[in-house]
Amino acid sequence: MATSSSFSSREHYPMATSQPHNRQTPAAASSSTSRCDADGFEWPSAAMDRSAKHKVLGGCSTDCSRGFLLLCLAWRVADGVLDWRDDGCGEGSDDGEEGEEEDGVLSAFVCPITKEVMRDPVVVVETGHAYEREAIDWWFKECAATGAPPRCPITMEVVGGGAAEVVTLRLAIEEWNDRRERAELRMACRWLTKDASEKEAVRALERVMRGWEEARVGRRVVRRDGIVPMVAAMIRSGSARVRLKALEALLEFAREGDEYRESVSDDDTIRTIVKFIDCEDCQERELSVSVLCELSQSEMVCEKISELNGAILILGKVAASSKAQNPALAEEAEMTLENLEKCEKNVLQMAENGRIEPLLNLLIEGSAEKQLRIASSLEKIILSNDLKKLVAQRVGLLFADVVENGTLQAKEVALKVLDHISTDVESAKVLIEDGILLPLFRVLSVDGVKFLPPRLQEAAAAVLSNLVACDIDFGAVPLDGHRTIVSEDIVHSLLHLISNTSPPIQCKLLEIFVLLSSSTTTVLSIMSAIRSSGAITNLVQFVESDHQESRAASIKLLCKISFDMDHEIAQVLRSSPTLLGCLISIVIHNDANADEQDAALQILANLPRRDRRLTMELMEQGAFKYIARKVLSICRRGTANNTFDNTMLEGFVKILARITYLLREEPHCVALAREYNLASLFTSLLRLNGLDGVLVLSAKALVNLSVESRYMTGTPNFDDHEQKSVLTWFGKKQSGIQVCRVHSGICSIRNNFCILEGKAVERLVVCLSHHNKKVAEASLAALCTLLGDGVEIAEGVLVLYTANAIEPIFGILKGNPTGSLQQRVTWAVERILRAEDIAKAASSDRALSSALVHAFQNGDSRTQRIAEAALKHIDKLPTFSRIIDKHPSRRGSSIGSMERYFSSNR
């Protein structure tokens, strides 16, 4: 044994300390101490049983007998004849601790040089000793390097330097390793339970992973003995260490192939992994994403993930939120989502969670049947405006082609999707650029009624209604060739369809015309087509339709065109008083639909104001009484509550002012004006600052009322004839009787609408300085009624002077206005300058003189004559008796009456 002792010396044979194999076996023979794992748990070491080796080999004195016995021993072990107590196949004694079991290794399997179980054993023929192939090759090279002949490391006998392969021994070693691996994996299974301690569970998982990575039969055992589901169950452990180890093991299993991915992926496992993805622990999250990424390569696993609500949403969140902090994690989450796109259910869930591109890819690349199915799903998904635009950009042309050439079922689905995405303005513009208008019009065309079901036309009308709502000039968008959607023949076709289709389609078409009439670039084309087609009668008749939506849409359309087509609308209403009654009823009773109520009010307000028949019909149906009460209520509050109330108030005032245009012709109008004290009411409305339209309408109404005042002024009645004669002789008026200075009679705001008695002058003077020129002009017109023919002009001038109205009137003229305002203010200034004191003071006002000169030179013929007279009042032009009377009448002159200048307001 001296040779053996010499071999064991590491000083002479460094091979004894070197290990040509990096692979570690469970039975390392290089140390007599136990080998500890990462947790400090001791796996039993394989002590070299040298006595056993000598017992087997010591009796053989020849090399052949040793080799023969070694081979026999290998065969016996391989066949299970030898039953070593500590060969690692049994579970050991139940009395001892599990970590203290002996793990014996047959010394014949251990290389004398590496002290490890051999993987590729060879035998030195001369001595019969077995070694690891790489180790003995290294030994012979070392011998050659030192110049010594090759020797056997054990016997140190000189040998030929060659070694023969021992297949039987290699197979025996492999069988022994397999049995040992199976035994260790079975033992590990006992600890893969919920009841195992953290230390036991971690040890077992490490053993499973080591067996999976190293042993030849480990993977077969793991698959055959159901270890994969047991490992998967450990991710629900209460220990974070156990969960991490289990996730690492699952990651390795998943990398092996679909068979292992599917065995891991039961419902609870997938749910738990997704739960870890949404947790705050970074390590568990990263491992879980990695595991799910590997698992998602299997289509069956993708199907299971699709059944778990929220999984895709969580992955999308991780992919989006981790880009900056953890790009690798975000990339793996993104790869997982891409893998999940193999399942159509997942693609639909992604679309519902805002990831629409995979669905659009399926829609573009799929078959006709799949396209129909995907489009049906897309129609039900709620999309943000950005996603609607993306859908329009990606598949807008596809849907346009389907509407043009697809089957009825495909058309219906395509139109529903288009209706969904066209509600966004930007998406609508994209669809218009893609040429969707022409296919929609062909669906809506009259010829198509014979071939397409009404639901398709209704859907096409809904899409077109969404498209025309976007802010573009449809008069410049080509439909086919030179025609546009507002071309006369196209509009005629749609108007004809309104009269020959169902209420839902009528409603949508009317809404289209409402939108087109709301644009200044297309409203003229719409009105021209309505006039040329004679469709106004049908449109007005919709106001008494039983279909509420169609009625509301028609009223809104009439409201849009009533500013220019008021006479056509009035002609239809005169022929059918019930239609007018429907509009009045909507204004009075339909408070539930404010938009419809406002539209009906505006139609009534825009009717020709001098139409006596319509005014009397409004009076008979109680419209004026209702409106007067509403306006009076608003005046008492002091202001309207909101923009809608302001709009309604302007419409009410405009309708109420109709009465003032028929005072001289209709006694009923006079009676109604007195009953509701309209002059006082319009005066009160002048206090509503900020409502310019109301101010203009109120001032114009006061013009009409004040002009009639001189015709309604009462004459004082003296009972005693003698007293009257005496008073007349002395030029005195009867005491106790108040006589109007301007109208020279008994006046009141209620009976003869005198604005002087009604305290309206002060409010009108304030409005003269209004920033809105229309308000200033209307107020000036009302004040000028105090200077007109048939009244005491001198007294009127004095009233204006007392109310501090002279300077504001002069100021308007100094601004060098044009048009009707120039004519009116020049007329007022000429009347004022008839007062000598005012004319004398004004003669030194260079700005006033310059303004009169400007009117004299640049105004129309009538304004020039009036400016000439005014300039003569301040001695800027010579006075010739043949041209103008030097002392004009106090009640007017030949220049022109007040009513002639303001007839346009009446």
Secondary structure, DSSP 8 states (H G I E B T S, - for coil): -HHHHHHT-TTT-GGGT--S-----TT--S-SS-EE-TTS-EE------HHHHHHHHTT--SHHHHHHHHHHHHHHHHHT-S--TTSSSS---SSS-GGG------GGGB-TTT-SB-SSEEEETTT--EEEHHHHHHHHHHHHHTT---B-TTT--B--S-EEE-HHHHHHHHHHHHHHHHHHHHHHHTTSSTTS-HHHHHHHHHHHHHHHHH-SSHHHHHHHTTHHHHHHHGGG-S-HHHHHHHHHHHHHHHHH-HHHHHHH--HHHHHHHHHHHTSS-HHHHHHHHHHHHHHTTSHHHHHHHHTSTTHHHHHHHHHHHTTTT-HHHHHHHHHHHHHHTTSHHHHHHHHHTT--HHHHHHHHHS-HHHHHHHHHHHHHS---HHHHHHHHHHHHHHHHHHHHHS-HHHHHHHHHHHHHHTTSHHHHHHHHHTT-HHHHHHHHSGGGGGTS-HHHHHHHHHHHHHHHTSSS-TTSSEEETTEETTSHHHHHHHHHHHTTS-HHHHHHHHHHHHHHHTSTTTHHHHHHHHHHHTTHHHHHHGGG-S-HHHHHHHHHHHHHHTTTSHHHHHHHHHH-HHHHHHHHHHHHH-TT-HHHHHHHHHHHHHS-TT-HHHHHHHHHTTHHHHHHHHHHHHHHHSS-SSHHHHHHHHHHHHHHGGGGGSTTT-HHHHHHHHHTTHHHHHHHHTT-TT-HHHHHHHHHHHHHHHHTHHHH-B----S-HHHHHHHHHTT---TT----TTTSSB--TTTS--TTTTTHHHHHHHHHT-SSHHHHHHHHHHHHTTSSTTS-HHHHHHHHHHTT-HHHHHHHHHT---HHHHHHHHHHHHHHTTSHHHHHHHTT-HHHHHHHHHHHHHS-HHHHHHHHHHHHHTTSS---TTTS-SS--TT--TT--HHHHSGGG-
